Amino acid sequence: MLYGGTGLGKTHLANAIGNHIKATHKDKKVLYVTSERFTNQFIDSVKNGSMGEFSNFYESIDVLI
């Protein structure tokens, strides 16, 4: 988890980590998603009865940032 005030570079750091992983491990699937988006997708999948799709999608990701 990255935590800090506005403008301290958290997003840049997270993207740099993802880019480094992709550059050094070309076979890895890397996904950057905000916690808000992840939570909203989870809630929507519960409401829509599509937890299987949600789970399958995120289980296919090697690195979740």
Gaussian input, Z-matrix of N, CA and C with variables (Angstrom, degrees):
# hf/3-21g

backbone

0 1
 N
 C     1     B1
 C     2     B2     1     A1
 N     3     B3     2     A2     1     D1
 C     4     B4     3     A3     2     D2
 C     5     B5     4     A4     3     D3
 N     6     B6     5     A5     4     D4
 C     7     B7     6     A6     5     D5
 C     8     B8     7     A7     6     D6
 N     9     B9     8     A8     7     D7
 C    10    B10     9     A9     8     D8
 C    11    B11    10    A10     9     D9
 N    12    B12    11    A11    10    D10
 C    13    B13    12    A12    11    D11
 C    14    B14    13    A13    12    D12
 N    15    B15    14    A14    13    D13
 C    16    B16    15    A15    14    D14
 C    17    B17    16    A16    15    D15
 N    18    B18    17    A17    16    D16
 C    19    B19    18    A18    17    D17
 C    20    B20    19    A19    18    D18
 N    21    B21    20    A20    19    D19
 C    22    B22    21    A21    20    D20
 C    23    B23    22    A22    21    D21
 N    24    B24    23    A23    22    D22
 C    25    B25    24    A24    23    D23
 C    26    B26    25    A25    24    D24
 N    27    B27    26    A26    25    D25
 C    28    B28    27    A27    26    D26
 C    29    B29    28    A28    27    D27
 N    30    B30    29    A29    28    D28
 C    31    B31    30    A30    29    D29
 C    32    B32    31    A31    30    D30
 N    33    B33    32    A32    31    D31
 C    34    B34    33    A33    32    D32
 C    35    B35    34    A34    33    D33
 N    36    B36    35    A35    34    D34
 C    37    B37    36    A36    35    D35
 C    38    B38    37    A37    36    D36
 N    39    B39    38    A38    37    D37
 C    40    B40    39    A39    38    D38
 C    41    B41    40    A40    39    D39
 N    42    B42    41    A41    40    D40
 C    43    B43    42    A42    41    D41
 C    44    B44    43    A43    42    D42
 N    45    B45    44    A44    43    D43
 C    46    B46    45    A45    44    D44
 C    47    B47    46    A46    45    D45
 N    48    B48    47    A47    46    D46
 C    49    B49    48    A48    47    D47
 C    50    B50    49    A49    48    D48
 N    51    B51    50    A50    49    D49
 C    52    B52    51    A51    50    D50
 C    53    B53    52    A52    51    D51
 N    54    B54    53    A53    52    D52
 C    55    B55    54    A54    53    D53
 C    56    B56    55    A55    54    D54
 N    57    B57    56    A56    55    D55
 C    58    B58    57    A57    56    D56
 C    59    B59    58    A58    57    D57
 N    60    B60    59    A59    58    D58
 C    61    B61    60    A60    59    D59
 C    62    B62    61    A61    60    D60
 N    63    B63    62    A62    61    D61
 C    64    B64    63    A63    62    D62
 C    65    B65    64    A64    63    D63
 N    66    B66    65    A65    64    D64
 C    67    B67    66    A66    65    D65
 C    68    B68    67    A67    66    D66
 N    69    B69    68    A68    67    D67
 C    70    B70    69    A69    68    D68
 C    71    B71    70    A70    69    D69
 N    72    B72    71    A71    70    D70
 C    73    B73    72    A72    71    D71
 C    74    B74    73    A73    72    D72
 N    75    B75    74    A74    73    D73
 C    76    B76    75    A75    74    D74
 C    77    B77    76    A76    75    D75
 N    78    B78    77    A77    76    D76
 C    79    B79    78    A78    77    D77
 C    80    B80    79    A79    78    D78
 N    81    B81    80    A80    79    D79
 C    82    B82    81    A81    80    D80
 C    83    B83    82    A82    81    D81
 N    84    B84    83    A83    82    D82
 C    85    B85    84    A84    83    D83
 C    86    B86    85    A85    84    D84
 N    87    B87    86    A86    85    D85
 C    88    B88    87    A87    86    D86
 C    89    B89    88    A88    87    D87
 N    90    B90    89    A89    88    D88
 C    91    B91    90    A90    89    D89
 C    92    B92    91    A91    90    D90
 N    93    B93    92    A92    91    D91
 C    94    B94    93    A93    92    D92
 C    95    B95    94    A94    93    D93
 N    96    B96    95    A95    94    D94
 C    97    B97    96    A96    95    D95
 C    98    B98    97    A97    96    D96
 N    99    B99    98    A98    97    D97
 C   100   B100    99    A99    98    D98
 C   101   B101   100   A100    99    D99
 N   102   B102   101   A101   100   D100
 C   103   B103   102   A102   101   D101
 C   104   B104   103   A103   102   D102
 N   105   B105   104   A104   103   D103
 C   106   B106   105   A105   104   D104
 C   107   B107   106   A106   105   D105
 N   108   B108   107   A107   106   D106
 C   109   B109   108   A108   107   D107
 C   110   B110   109   A109   108   D108
 N   111   B111   110   A110   109   D109
 C   112   B112   111   A111   110   D110
 C   113   B113   112   A112   111   D111
 N   114   B114   113   A113   112   D112
 C   115   B115   114   A114   113   D113
 C   116   B116   115   A115   114   D114
 N   117   B117   116   A116   115   D115
 C   118   B118   117   A117   116   D116
 C   119   B119   118   A118   117   D117
 N   120   B120   119   A119   118   D118
 C   121   B121   120   A120   119   D119
 C   122   B122   121   A121   120   D120
 N   123   B123   122   A122   121   D121
 C   124   B124   123   A123   122   D122
 C   125   B125   124   A124   123   D123
 N   126   B126   125   A125   124   D124
 C   127   B127   126   A126   125   D125
 C   128   B128   127   A127   126   D126
 N   129   B129   128   A128   127   D127
 C   130   B130   129   A129   128   D128
 C   131   B131   130   A130   129   D129
 N   132   B132   131   A131   130   D130
 C   133   B133   132   A132   131   D131
 C   134   B134   133   A133   132   D132
 N   135   B135   134   A134   133   D133
 C   136   B136   135   A135   134   D134
 C   137   B137   136   A136   135   D135
 N   138   B138   137   A137   136   D136
 C   139   B139   138   A138   137   D137
 C   140   B140   139   A139   138   D138
 N   141   B141   140   A140   139   D139
 C   142   B142   141   A141   140   D140
 C   143   B143   142   A142   141   D141
 N   144   B144   143   A143   142   D142
 C   145   B145   144   A144   143   D143
 C   146   B146   145   A145   144   D144
 N   147   B147   146   A146   145   D145
 C   148   B148   147   A147   146   D146
 C   149   B149   148   A148   147   D147
 N   150   B150   149   A149   148   D148
 C   151   B151   150   A150   149   D149
 C   152   B152   151   A151   150   D150
 N   153   B153   152   A152   151   D151
 C   154   B154   153   A153   152   D152
 C   155   B155   154   A154   153   D153
 N   156   B156   155   A155   154   D154
 C   157   B157   156   A156   155   D155
 C   158   B158   157   A157   156   D156
 N   159   B159   158   A158   157   D157
 C   160   B160   159   A159   158   D158
 C   161   B161   160   A160   159   D159
 N   162   B162   161   A161   160   D160
 C   163   B163   162   A162   161   D161
 C   164   B164   163   A163   162   D162
 N   165   B165   164   A164   163   D163
 C   166   B166   165   A165   164   D164
 C   167   B167   166   A166   165   D165
 N   168   B168   167   A167   166   D166
 C   169   B169   168   A168   167   D167
 C   170   B170   169   A169   168   D168
 N   171   B171   170   A170   169   D169
 C   172   B172   171   A171   170   D170
 C   173   B173   172   A172   171   D171
 N   174   B174   173   A173   172   D172
 C   175   B175   174   A174   173   D173
 C   176   B176   175   A175   174   D174
 N   177   B177   176   A176   175   D175
 C   178   B178   177   A177   176   D176
 C   179   B179   178   A178   177   D177
 N   180   B180   179   A179   178   D178
 C   181   B181   180   A180   179   D179
 C   182   B182   181   A181   180   D180
 N   183   B183   182   A182   181   D181
 C   184   B184   183   A183   182   D182
 C   185   B185   184   A184   183   D183
 N   186   B186   185   A185   184   D184
 C   187   B187   186   A186   185   D185
 C   188   B188   187   A187   186   D186
 N   189   B189   188   A188   187   D187
 C   190   B190   189   A189   188   D188
 C   191   B191   190   A190   189   D189
 N   192   B192   191   A191   190   D190
 C   193   B193   192   A192   191   D191
 C   194   B194   193   A193   192   D192

   B1=1.4352
   B2=1.5199
   B3=1.3136
   B4=1.4561
   B5=1.5162
   B6=1.3125
   B7=1.4551
   B8=1.5163
   B9=1.3160
   B10=1.4553
   B11=1.5085
   B12=1.2891
   B13=1.4544
   B14=1.5140
   B15=1.3195
   B16=1.4561
   B17=1.5211
   B18=1.3411
   B19=1.4572
   B20=1.5106
   B21=1.3226
   B22=1.4645
   B23=1.5263
   B24=1.3304
   B25=1.4660
   B26=1.5118
   B27=1.3177
   B28=1.4778
   B29=1.5282
   B30=1.3142
   B31=1.4688
   B32=1.5198
   B33=1.3258
   B34=1.4665
   B35=1.5247
   B36=1.3051
   B37=1.4600
   B38=1.5271
   B39=1.3190
   B40=1.4643
   B41=1.5270
   B42=1.3167
   B43=1.4679
   B44=1.5232
   B45=1.3164
   B46=1.4634
   B47=1.5234
   B48=1.3200
   B49=1.4670
   B50=1.5219
   B51=1.3299
   B52=1.4657
   B53=1.5159
   B54=1.3224
   B55=1.4626
   B56=1.5242
   B57=1.3211
   B58=1.4709
   B59=1.5260
   B60=1.3026
   B61=1.4643
   B62=1.5275
   B63=1.3324
   B64=1.4598
   B65=1.5225
   B66=1.3267
   B67=1.4652
   B68=1.5234
   B69=1.3151
   B70=1.4609
   B71=1.5280
   B72=1.3175
   B73=1.4650
   B74=1.5291
   B75=1.3275
   B76=1.4584
   B77=1.5234
   B78=1.3234
   B79=1.4630
   B80=1.5340
   B81=1.3176
   B82=1.4668
   B83=1.5214
   B84=1.3260
   B85=1.4544
   B86=1.5226
   B87=1.3327
   B88=1.4631
   B89=1.5295
   B90=1.3210
   B91=1.4606
   B92=1.5152
   B93=1.3362
   B94=1.4654
   B95=1.5112
   B96=1.3087
   B97=1.4655
   B98=1.5264
   B99=1.3340
   B100=1.4629
   B101=1.5253
   B102=1.3103
   B103=1.4672
   B104=1.5188
   B105=1.3216
   B106=1.4657
   B107=1.5292
   B108=1.3207
   B109=1.4709
   B110=1.5246
   B111=1.3303
   B112=1.4601
   B113=1.5281
   B114=1.3223
   B115=1.4663
   B116=1.5196
   B117=1.3328
   B118=1.4596
   B119=1.5227
   B120=1.3333
   B121=1.4661
   B122=1.5286
   B123=1.3150
   B124=1.4576
   B125=1.5295
   B126=1.3146
   B127=1.4684
   B128=1.5223
   B129=1.3302
   B130=1.4653
   B131=1.5201
   B132=1.3223
   B133=1.4660
   B134=1.5285
   B135=1.3186
   B136=1.4656
   B137=1.5290
   B138=1.3354
   B139=1.4651
   B140=1.5254
   B141=1.3343
   B142=1.4665
   B143=1.5206
   B144=1.3114
   B145=1.4603
   B146=1.5206
   B147=1.3330
   B148=1.4677
   B149=1.5297
   B150=1.3241
   B151=1.4671
   B152=1.5200
   B153=1.3258
   B154=1.4618
   B155=1.5136
   B156=1.3277
   B157=1.4672
   B158=1.5194
   B159=1.3261
   B160=1.4628
   B161=1.5280
   B162=1.3220
   B163=1.4707
   B164=1.5159
   B165=1.3249
   B166=1.4651
   B167=1.5198
   B168=1.3305
   B169=1.4663
   B170=1.5223
   B171=1.3277
   B172=1.4607
   B173=1.5260
   B174=1.3179
   B175=1.4670
   B176=1.5165
   B177=1.3415
   B178=1.4602
   B179=1.5275
   B180=1.3331
   B181=1.4634
   B182=1.5370
   B183=1.3358
   B184=1.4707
   B185=1.5313
   B186=1.3347
   B187=1.4618
   B188=1.5212
   B189=1.3181
   B190=1.4573
   B191=1.5256
   B192=1.3213
   B193=1.4634
   B194=1.5158
   A1=107.97
   A2=114.72
   A3=120.84
   A4=107.69
   A5=116.45
   A6=120.84
   A7=108.97
   A8=115.72
   A9=119.72
   A10=110.17
   A11=114.94
   A12=121.02
   A13=112.73
   A14=114.12
   A15=121.61
   A16=110.76
   A17=115.18
   A18=120.42
   A19=116.10
   A20=117.50
   A21=119.79
   A22=113.44
   A23=117.58
   A24=120.48
   A25=115.77
   A26=118.11
   A27=120.77
   A28=111.44
   A29=116.43
   A30=120.42
   A31=110.56
   A32=117.22
   A33=120.89
   A34=110.78
   A35=116.75
   A36=121.06
   A37=110.93
   A38=116.94
   A39=120.87
   A40=110.73
   A41=117.28
   A42=120.52
   A43=111.52
   A44=117.38
   A45=120.67
   A46=110.74
   A47=116.95
   A48=120.60
   A49=109.56
   A50=116.86
   A51=120.66
   A52=112.17
   A53=117.18
   A54=120.83
   A55=112.05
   A56=116.42
   A57=119.96
   A58=110.59
   A59=116.94
   A60=120.54
   A61=110.03
   A62=116.85
   A63=120.21
   A64=111.64
   A65=116.89
   A66=121.08
   A67=111.87
   A68=117.28
   A69=120.72
   A70=113.17
   A71=117.33
   A72=122.41
   A73=108.19
   A74=115.78
   A75=121.06
   A76=113.87
   A77=117.32
   A78=120.80
   A79=112.78
   A80=117.90
   A81=121.71
   A82=111.24
   A83=115.05
   A84=122.30
   A85=108.12
   A86=116.62
   A87=122.78
   A88=108.09
   A89=116.06
   A90=120.75
   A91=109.17
   A92=115.35
   A93=121.80
   A94=106.75
   A95=117.09
   A96=121.52
   A97=108.14
   A98=115.95
   A99=118.92
   A100=109.05
   A101=115.71
   A102=119.31
   A103=110.45
   A104=117.58
   A105=120.75
   A106=110.84
   A107=116.55
   A108=119.73
   A109=111.05
   A110=116.73
   A111=120.86
   A112=110.36
   A113=116.78
   A114=121.47
   A115=111.07
   A116=117.40
   A117=120.35
   A118=111.82
   A119=117.42
   A120=120.85
   A121=110.50
   A122=116.60
   A123=120.69
   A124=110.49
   A125=116.88
   A126=121.26
   A127=110.45
   A128=117.10
   A129=120.35
   A130=111.48
   A131=117.20
   A132=119.61
   A133=111.04
   A134=117.75
   A135=121.16
   A136=109.53
   A137=116.27
   A138=121.13
   A139=112.21
   A140=116.20
   A141=121.20
   A142=113.26
   A143=117.43
   A144=120.75
   A145=112.98
   A146=115.96
   A147=119.80
   A148=111.83
   A149=115.95
   A150=120.09
   A151=111.87
   A152=116.50
   A153=119.64
   A154=111.65
   A155=116.94
   A156=120.85
   A157=110.83
   A158=116.30
   A159=121.46
   A160=109.84
   A161=115.64
   A162=120.54
   A163=111.50
   A164=116.93
   A165=120.40
   A166=111.57
   A167=115.93
   A168=119.40
   A169=110.53
   A170=117.09
   A171=119.54
   A172=113.00
   A173=117.83
   A174=119.42
   A175=112.15
   A176=116.93
   A177=120.31
   A178=112.61
   A179=116.86
   A180=122.34
   A181=108.92
   A182=115.07
   A183=119.55
   A184=111.96
   A185=116.31
   A186=120.79
   A187=107.89
   A188=116.22
   A189=121.84
   A190=108.22
   A191=114.46
   A192=120.39
   A193=107.63
   D1=135.92
   D2=174.11
   D3=-105.94
   D4=131.55
   D5=-177.83
   D6=-138.95
   D7=136.79
   D8=176.39
   D9=172.04
   D10=175.73
   D11=-178.32
   D12=-71.91
   D13=172.80
   D14=179.47
   D15=-65.17
   D16=137.18
   D17=173.40
   D18=80.98
   D19=15.29
   D20=-178.60
   D21=-94.67
   D22=-3.16
   D23=174.89
   D24=97.31
   D25=18.52
   D26=-179.13
   D27=-60.07
   D28=-45.23
   D29=-179.43
   D30=-65.34
   D31=-42.21
   D32=178.66
   D33=-62.32
   D34=-42.28
   D35=178.46
   D36=-63.05
   D37=-46.36
   D38=179.78
   D39=-61.52
   D40=-43.67
   D41=178.67
   D42=-65.80
   D43=-38.41
   D44=178.24
   D45=-63.66
   D46=-40.39
   D47=177.39
   D48=-61.72
   D49=-48.07
   D50=178.97
   D51=-60.81
   D52=-43.52
   D53=179.19
   D54=-63.56
   D55=-38.47
   D56=178.63
   D57=-65.74
   D58=-43.12
   D59=178.97
   D60=-62.11
   D61=-44.43
   D62=179.53
   D63=-64.34
   D64=-35.53
   D65=-179.16
   D66=-72.51
   D67=-34.20
   D68=-175.97
   D69=-96.50
   D70=-17.26
   D71=179.97
   D72=-135.89
   D73=77.84
   D74=-172.05
   D75=-61.24
   D76=-20.47
   D77=-178.91
   D78=-84.26
   D79=-6.91
   D80=-176.38
   D81=-87.03
   D82=140.49
   D83=175.40
   D84=-95.55
   D85=118.40
   D86=-177.01
   D87=-114.11
   D88=133.52
   D89=178.16
   D90=-131.09
   D91=128.59
   D92=173.40
   D93=-103.09
   D94=123.17
   D95=178.20
   D96=-143.65
   D97=139.39
   D98=178.49
   D99=-71.18
   D100=155.80
   D101=178.12
   D102=-63.73
   D103=-32.67
   D104=178.10
   D105=-64.30
   D106=-45.11
   D107=179.64
   D108=-65.45
   D109=-44.03
   D110=178.74
   D111=-58.80
   D112=-46.32
   D113=-179.96
   D114=-62.89
   D115=-43.37
   D116=178.57
   D117=-63.74
   D118=-39.91
   D119=177.13
   D120=-64.09
   D121=-40.34
   D122=178.44
   D123=-63.12
   D124=-49.17
   D125=-179.37
   D126=-61.32
   D127=-43.50
   D128=178.40
   D129=-61.84
   D130=-39.70
   D131=-179.36
   D132=-67.83
   D133=-33.95
   D134=175.95
   D135=-66.81
   D136=-46.52
   D137=-179.76
   D138=-62.39
   D139=-39.06
   D140=-175.41
   D141=-90.24
   D142=-2.64
   D143=-178.43
   D144=68.49
   D145=31.09
   D146=-178.05
   D147=-116.38
   D148=37.46
   D149=179.87
   D150=-60.15
   D151=-33.30
   D152=178.91
   D153=-60.71
   D154=-44.86
   D155=178.37
   D156=-63.49
   D157=-43.63
   D158=178.51
   D159=-58.74
   D160=-50.02
   D161=-178.96
   D162=-62.42
   D163=-45.44
   D164=-179.54
   D165=-60.57
   D166=-41.67
   D167=-179.70
   D168=-62.09
   D169=-52.05
   D170=-175.83
   D171=-72.72
   D172=-26.19
   D173=175.08
   D174=-71.49
   D175=-19.85
   D176=179.05
   D177=-81.36
   D178=-9.29
   D179=-178.92
   D180=-88.71
   D181=132.90
   D182=177.97
   D183=-81.72
   D184=-39.72
   D185=-178.34
   D186=-131.99
   D187=118.78
   D188=178.54
   D189=-108.17
   D190=119.35
   D191=179.43
   D192=-116.62

